[in-house]
Amino acid sequence: MYILAKLVFKNYVPLKLEQDMLFISKQTDTVYGKVYEYLQLHTLVYIPRDKESYINENGFPVEPYIIAQNQNSDDKETVLVQPEHIGWFMNDDEGGAHTIDIKDFNLILEEYDGEMCIEVEDTESDDTEDMVAILIDGKVIIRTADDMPEDDEEEDEWDDDEDEYWEIGGSE
């Protein structure tokens, strides 16, 4: 079954800066007088000479996590997927999964405000702490929120209810 989840980025303090580390910054664009703010990722292309000033300007590096969307903002955050298990991005326009890259992360942040979906094992419980993400080759497949496949069970339940309705003699 697929669930909506949230892609978030958490800071960490590295022992040293390395190429390809992820950093996040707030961007502002003005379009026709309206100001848009969004988060954007960038990678460390080269190791700066003055590491302290780079961190002061860009903040500490970040790692991606996938967390459950809680109904109540006071609830404890539930991490569904750790950074080492984030690896595939599925886009129906492209016809298959590919290794997730910075463009995909930025798409999810900018267009969907971090909201996306992943496939989890079916459980009897609706508790997010009991959810386990399905991994393919050790990595989870991420889809955009508007590309979430429908669960077959829900469609079957609807069809069954409709058949019972008409058998009882319901009318329009």
N, C-alpha and C positions, 0 to 999 in steps of 0.2 A: 504494500500500500504506500502511496505517496503522501507526504505531509509538507505543509509550508513550514519553513524554518528561516533563520536569519543568519546571514554571513556577516561576521564581525571580525575586527582586527584588534588584537591586544598587543600592547607594547611589552618589550622585554629588554633587559640590560645585557648586551653581549659582552663576551670577554674581549673581543676585538671586532672591528668592522671588516666585512668581507664583501666581495663583489656579489651582485644579485640579491643582496638583502632587500627586503621590502620596506618602504617608508610611505607614510600616508600624510596628505596635507589637505587643508580645506581650500577649495577653489571658489572664486566668485566670477560670474559672468553677468554682463548686463545686455539684455536683448530687448530692444524697443522700449527702453526705460525701465524694464522690470529686472530686478536683481535676483539671480539664481545662485544659491550656494550648494555645493556638493563636495563629497570627498573624492580624492583621486590618489591612486597608488603610483609610485615610481620606484624603480630599482636603483641600487647603487651601482653605477657603471664603473667607477674607478675609486680606489681608496684615497680619500683626501689626506693631504699632509697634516692639516690641523683638524684632528678628529673631534676635539671638544667643540670647536666653533661650528662644525658641520652638524653635530647633534643638537647644539643650542638652536640652530636655525631650522632643522628638519625634525627634531624629536628623535626618540629612540626607534629602532626598527620594530616592525610589527610582524605578527604571524596570524594567518587566517584560522578562524574557528567557526563551526556551525553550531548554533544554539537553538533550542526550542523556543517557539513563540509562546510566551506565557500569557494567559488571559488576564492575570492580575500582575501589575507591575511590582507589587511587593513580594511576589514569589521569588524563590532562589533561582538563579540562572542555571539551566541544565545544558551542559555541553553534550551535543550529540556526536560530533566528529572533531577529532584532534587534528592539528595541522599536518601530521605525517600521513593522514588518510584522505586528504583532499587532493584529488588528482585528475578527475575526468569532468568534462563539460559537454552536455548533450544539447544540441540545437537541431530541431527538426528541419530547419531551413538547409542545414548542411548535410543532413541525412545520417549522422552517426556521432559517436563520442570522440573527442580528441583531448589531448592533455591540456588541462586548464592553464591559461596564461594571464598575463597582466591585463590584456585587453578584455578578457572575459570577466575578471574581477571588477574592473572599472565599469563595464556594462552593467553588472549587477548592482554596484553601488550607485551609479548615476541614474539609471533608468528605473530601477526597482527598489531603491533605498535599502539595499541589502537583502530584500526578501527574495527567497528562492525555494526550490523544493528538492527533496531527496527521497529515496525509497527506503523504507524501514520494514522490518519484519512485522507481520501481522501478530498482534497480541490481543488478549481479551481486555487488557487494561488500557484506559485512556491516559494514564499517568505518563508524563514525558520522561520520567526517570527510568521507566521500564522499556523505552524504545531503543532498538538496536538498528543502526544503519546497515544496509546491505552493501558489502564491498565487492568489487570486481577487481581481481588482481591486487587486492589490498587497498584499493582506493574507492571512494564513494563517487557516484555520478551525480553531478549537480545539473539541475534544469532551471530555467527562468520561471518565475511565478506564473506567467501566462502560458507556459508550455507544460503544465502539469497534466499527466495522463489521468483519465478518469478511471476509478476503480471499477472492475467488472461487477463486484458484489453489489455495489450501490445500485447499478443499473438493473441487476437481476431482481433486487428487492422491490424496486419501483415497478418493474414489469409484473411481478407476482401480485403486488397490491392492486394494480390496474385490472388484472384478470379476475381477481376476487370481486372487485367492485362491479364489473359487468355481469358476473355470474349471479350476484345477489339481485340484480335487476335495476341497477342505478340508471339514471337518465342524465342527459345533458342539461 
